[in-house]
Amino acid sequence: RKALNHELSKLFNEMWDMDVNRFMPGKDYTIEVQGKAGAVQQGDSAVQDSAARHLFHNVNEDRLKSIKTFSTFISLLDNYETSTGVEEVVTPEEIAENNCFLDAILMTGVMKLAHEYLLKKNLAKPNLADFKYQLYDIWFQLYARKEGDRPDSCGFEHVFVGETRRGKQILGLHNWVQFYLQEKHNQIDYKGYITRKNKTRPDKDDQVLSIQFSWKGSVKPIGSTFIGVSPEFEFALYTVIFLLSEERVTCETVKIEEYELQIVVCRHGHHIGTAYPVLCSTSSE
């Protein structure tokens, strides 16, 4: 694996410290990690459940609703048809919602820091309206997951909402708010945590987790996600890595807080294909 990227680690720690909207474990939410998940292959239907209860014991919903970046983010989660191959229809209301969300995150210190960094690297337009257009293209522009098919996907849908393929496979879904809301509506079943070496089990304070879950009739054997971070933090992190590289798949090793992570970003042409954190020394994603 690649050596630690000190420059990005420094930037991402500054963003982490500046993330005033982040939810604090034990204060704004509580999780119950419960048991360790069993080994399972993608597509298995029978899977051992090592967690009888939800992962999220409680979340401060008043805070979710009162923070602009979270409330505008949540309004985007129901805009997508999760099945790949089914064409997305984007309504004018949804375009307006996408714009509201981008306007909200562009006001935050976290996004401003990302913008400044990208400006220094000559990778972003100085004007915020142009930068917003760039973000829109990267995250919300529709494309076909498979060549030549109908436009059925976009980076935002994959990473934050999640998709299913032929009802047998879960793609993406790396966001804690979506996980929490789906769990609350009994759409997601948390199956247990995946351990990383040198650590027997995650704590309820861990803000990066590898987990196993089922959703819409399929199992995701291992999915990793930040817990509690704001939408702008994830947007900033993944956008920076996406714009720094032309590679189809980029993995950067960074240390954020106590977490040594590999941030994986895959591109789909000029757009984000997927993006997620992997705790170093966990089994591969």
Beta strands, then each sheet from edge to edge (+ up, - down):
strand 1: 29-31
strand 2: 56-59
strand 3: 163-165
strand 4: 169-171
strand 5: 188-193
strand 6: 208-215
strand 7: 218-226
strand 8: 249-256
strand 9: 259-268
strand 10: 271-279
sheet 1: 1+ 2-
sheet 2: 3+ 4-
sheet 3: 5+ 6- 7+
sheet 4: 8+ 9- 10+
end
